[in-house]
Amino acid sequence: MSSSLPETLTMLQFGSVTNLMSLAIATLGAAAIYLFTAPRVGPRQRPAMMVSGLVCAIATYHYFRISNSWEHAYALDIPGGLYRVTGIPFNGFYRYADWIITVPLLMIELIAVLTLPAAKSKPLFFKLAISAFLMIGLGYPGEVSTSSAVIWTFFVLSMLPFLYILYVLFVELGASLDQQPEGARGLIKTARIFTLVLWSFYPIAYVVGKSSLGNASAEVFLQAGYTVADIGAKAGFGLLIYFIARVHSAAELENRAGTITAH
């Protein structure tokens, strides 16, 4: 369960979080359907698209649960015009249940779409997936605690694998860019920057939210920041993976056509 919520929220504050969660459900659900059925993608890139669609489908399910839990945690006090806590705890674990599955899969889909040789892809799979798992697992104790020592200790610990992931993406993965089709290189660089920017939303939201426990504005910023980041990091990132897959598919088709012509 989550740490204690603010006693009251204004209608605007409560509605802002609810509406963003609704937007997440619609966006992630639509992205899942599109990525599962993505056109103009070759057989070698199809597994990456299946993982991308799975990430968005899992997130859609969890946002149904997150949204329902948020709505049950507050009730409108009509005379006062405020939303007040009902005593039903808001279950923040749904977010971490989602992240512990989807964040490693996000790293896997990026490596899968590059169709690197097994000798290069397997170490990258292992490093990124394990680091992502550790990042989420180490963040959870701080998320549910009300102790400042616990909150900031686990924040620092979870940032260590986050920084290592960035190192792998920008240094080790960068060494493989010359093996990618020319049209894919710019998209891969964009995907790395996209990851850096969007994943930075999570610690920023965490810092703001945990610096003022029980503060309504801080809680809204925390929930809104997580939600916006999830939409971009899953649906937006999935579309980037799709564009990379299309470039790879076109390059492979062109290579096959050239080989047939040569014979």
N, C-alpha and C positions, 0 to 999 in steps of 0.2 A: 504494500500500500504506500501511498505518497505521504509526505510530511503534511503537517497541519495546513489547511487552507485558510485564506482570509475569511473573517466572519461574514463580511458583506461585500457584494460587488454591485456597481451600478448596472442598469439595464444595458448601457453601451458596452461596458466591460464584459459582462457575461455574454452578450450577443456577439461581440467581436470574436471571442474564442469559439463559440458555437458555430458561427458562420464560416470561420476558417476551417474548422474540422469538417463541416459539410462540403466545403470546396475541395478538401483533401480527398474525401470519399469519392466525389464525382471525378476529379482529375486522375487519381490513381486507378480507379476502376476503368475509366476510358482508356488510359494508357496500357493497362494490362491486356485489354481486348485487342487493341491495335498491335501491340508488340507480339502477342501470340500469333497473330495473323499477318505479320509484316510482309508486304509484297517485295518482290525483286531482291530477295536474299537467297544466296546459294546454300547448298547442303552443309558446307563447312562452317558457315556462319549461323545456321539455324539453331544450334545449341545455345549460343550466346543470347539469341532472341528469346528462347524459351526461358532462360534464367532471368532475363530482364522482365519478361511478362510475369514470371513467378514472384519476383520481388514486389512488383506493383500489386499483384493479387493478394499476397500476404499482408501488405500494408493496408490495403482496402479493408480487409477483414478486421484488422486490429483497430483501424480508425472508427469502425462501427462500434467496437467495444469501448474505445476511449471516449467517444462522443456520448454514448449512453451513460457511462460512468460519470462524466462531467455534469450531465443534465440531472442525474439523480443526486449529485452532491449538493445542489442548490435548489431552492424553491423561491418563487416570487412572493415577496411580502407586499401585497397590493396596496395597503394603506401607506406603507413607507416608500413604495416605489423602488425597493432594493431587492436584490437576490440575497438570501441568507442561507448559510450552511444548514443542511437537513440533519446532519449527524451521520449520514451514510458516507463512508470514506471514498475519496476519489482514488481509483486504482491506477496509480502511475506505472505499475508493473507492466501494463499492456504495452507501453512504449518500449520498455526494455525487452519484453518478449519478442516484439517486432524487430528491434534493432539487432538482437543477438543472432537472429536468423538472416535478416536482409542485408546487414552491413557487410558480413563476409561474402555474401552472394554478389554484392555490388562489385567487389574486387575481383571475384571469379569471372563475372561477365565481361569485365574490361580485358582481362588476360585472354579469355576464350575468343573474343572477337578478333584478336590480333593474329590468331592462327600461327603462333610461333612454334619452332621445333620443340619437341617434348623436353629436350635437355635444358631449354631455357624457360619454358612455360611452367614446368612442375615446381622448380624452386620459387618462382614468383607467386604461383598459386599458394604455396605453403606459407611463405613469409607474409603475404598480404592478408590471407584468410585468418591465420592465427593471431596476427597483430590486431585485426579488426575485432576478433572475438575477445581478446584481452582488453581492448579499449572500452568496449561496452560493459564487460563483466566488472571491471574495476570502477566504472562510473556509477554503477547501481547503488552500492552502499552509501555514497555521498548523496545521491538523489533522494533516498528515503529517510535520511537522518536529519535530526534537528540540532545536532551537535556541530558547532563550528569546526572543531578539530577534525571530526570525521569528514565533514563536507569538503574541506580544503585539502586534506591529506589524500583522499581518493580522487579529487579533481586533478591534483598534480600527478598521481600515479596513472590515471587514465590518459593524460596528455603525452606520456612517454611513448606508448605504442602509436598514438596519433602522429607524433613527429617522425617516428620510424616509418610509418606508412608513406608520409610525404617524401621522405628520403628515397624510399624504393621507387615511388612514382616518378620523381624528378631526376634521380641519378641512375638507378639500375635500369628502369624501364626506358629512360632516355637513350641508353646505349643501344637499344633495339630499334630505334626509330628509322634507321637507315635501311632496315629490312622490310619496311612497310611501303605500300604503294604511295606514290607521291601525293595523290589526292587525300590520303588518309592521315598523313603526317600532321597537317594543320589541325585536323579534327581531334587527333590524339592529344596534341598540345592543349587544345581548348578543353578537352575532357579533364586534363590534369589541373588546369587553372580553375575549372568549374568545381572540381572536387575540393580544392583548397578554399575557395571562396565560400561555397555552401556549407562545407563541414565546419568552417569557422563560426557559422551561425550558432552551432550547438554549444560550444563553450562560452560564447558571448551571452546567450540566453541563460545558461546555467549560472554564470557569474552574477548577472543582474538579478536573477530570481532568488539565488541563495544568499545574496548580500543583504536582502531585506525580507526575511521570512515573515509571512503574515501580512505583508503589504500588498494591497490589491493590485496596484499598477505593476509591481514586480512580478506577481503571479501571472497576470495577463501577458506580460512581455515574455515570460518563460514559456507559457503554453503556445502563444502565437509564434514565437521564434522557432520552437521545435517543429510546429506544424508547417510553417513556410519552408523551412529547411528540408523537411521530409518530402514535400511536393517537388522541390527542385532536385534534390539528391536522388530521387527514385524515378519520378516520371520524366523530369528534364534530362537526367543522366541517361535514362533508357532510350530516349530519342537520339541522343548523341551516339550511343552505341549502335543504334539502328543505322544512322548515317554512315558510320564507319563500316558497318557490315555491308552496306550497299556498295561502297567504294571497293572493298575487298572482292565482293561478288562480281562486280563489273570487270575488275582487273583479272580475275581468274577466268572469266568467260572470254575475255580478249586474248589471254594467253593460250587457252584451248583452241580458239579459232585460228590463232597464228600457227600453232603446232599442226593443225589439220591442213592448213594452206601449204605449209612447208613440205608436208608429205605428198 
